[in-house]
């Protein structure tokens, strides 16, 4: 009984410095991200108030095995609208490096058959894919390292564009892009990009 107690106590003592060290780099990473955002905030984004709560952050391992480093994806609110809200993201790692995260974002040209509410779509063409910082109505899943954007063209349950990116080789790559361009309150997206990156 005594032996088990001593071993357990030793294990707890050994693990404490590691836990404290992990907490320290995360705190530092968030502080550095906040400072970077305040100094380099995009003009379209709302100002970051000093009184705001700590920004949302998500753990992310970059690289594999011995070359891997721990990092946080740190989220900052940007534009706030009636149907769409946007955020921008920074990558802040355990070594003090902070970088802006870019998302390749397809831009489309949509043509309709006729005019008026509910006119059927004739064609949807991707005309450009610039790297943008803002993500519209974002949702990030740490378990799959996937960011999802749902850009609503008007109101709830109506036309929208949905983009998904997966994190690979130090950046986010498109895995899915679909557009439901018909204002008919039905969910009928046209998938324009769908691919595996892992």
Beta strands, then each sheet from edge to edge (+ up, - down):
strand 1: 57-62
strand 2: 69-80
strand 3: 85-93
strand 4: 98-100
strand 5: 103-112
strand 6: 121-132
strand 7: 135-136
strand 8: 139-141
strand 9: 146-152
strand 10: 160-168
strand 11: 171-180
strand 12: 190-194
sheet 1: 1+ 2- 3+ 4-
sheet 2: 1+ 2- 3+ 7-
sheet 3: 5+ 6-
sheet 4: 8+ 9- 10+ 11- 12+
end
